[in-house]
Amino acid sequence: MSLATFPKKRLDIIIEAPALNRLLEQLSAMGVTGYTVFPALAGHGYDGQWQRDDSFNDASHMVMVSSIMDATKIDAVLEAAYIVVRRQIGIVTVSDVQVVRSEHF
């Protein structure tokens, strides 16, 4: 059995936890109907290595928001997300993905 797949875009945003609600409000305002939020536990980047356990407050915690959407939405959603992300520590990536149940996105 071979399942049909459909092209979509995946948007991943890693951002400081205190900015999460503002980001989710922007995504909702742009009609993003689904996303998942993951805790970011550790990493290594421009400023070196970090671990969530090393921080003493929620302000320094990072989260990742991941959403899959139709390609026709991605540019507008990126502009809306950038309103929040531009003032925060964070990373935004967009990638091409294939999904099985197109109607869910």
N, C-alpha and C positions, 0 to 999 in steps of 0.2 A: 504494500500500500504506500502510495506517495502522496503526501499532503501538500496542498498548494500553500505558498507563502506570499506575503504582500510586503512591499517596501514601506518603511516608516522611518522616522527620525527619533533618536534617543537623546534626550537632554539630561546631562548630569551636572549638578551644581553642588560644589562643596563650599560651605559657608559657616561662619561662626554661629553657634546655636542661638544667641540673642536676636539675630536677624531672621530667624526661621519664619516666624509668624508673618512678618512683613513680606517675605518672599512668597509664602503660600497665598497671601492675599492678592499679590500681583498675578500669580499663576491662575487663581480662580477668576479674577477679573478678565483674564484673557481667554477664558473658556477651556482651560486645561481641566479635563474631567477625571484624571487619574494620575497619581504619583505615589511613590514610596519614599519614606524618610528612613535613612540608616544612620546609626551613630558611627562617627569616624573615631577609631580607637587609637591609631598611631599613624605616623607617616614620616616622610623625609622630603623636604622641598627646598626652596630657595634659601630659607633661613636655617636650614639644618633639620635634624631629627627632633621629633616631638612625640610624646605619649600622653594620652588623656589622663592617666594615673599621676602624671607629674604636675597637673594643674590643681589649684585649690578652689576654683570657683567655676560656675557654669559659663561665665563670660568667655573663657578660653576654650571651651569645648567646641568641636567641629561636628557638623552633620552633613550628610549627602542626600540631596533630593534627586530622585531619578524619575523621569517621565518619558513615555513613548507617545508620539503623536504623528499626525499626518504632516507631510512635508510642507503643505500650504500654510500651516500655522507657525512654523518654527521661527521665521524672521520676526514676526510681531511678538511672539512669546519671549524671544531673546531680548528685544528692546525693553519690554516690561520688566524682565528679570534684572536687566542691567541697572535699572533705577535703584535697586536695592544693593546689588553686588558691587557696584563701582566704589562704594564707601567702605567695603568690608574686605577682610582677608578672604580669599576664595578662588576657586577655579571653576570655569565653565567649559564644558566640552559638548560637542554635538557629533553624533556618529550615525551612520546608516545601519539599520537593522532590518531583519526580515521577521515578520510575525505570522502566526498560523491563523489566529482569529481576528481578522481585520476589523470586524464590527466592534470590537472592544476598544478601538483607538480612534 
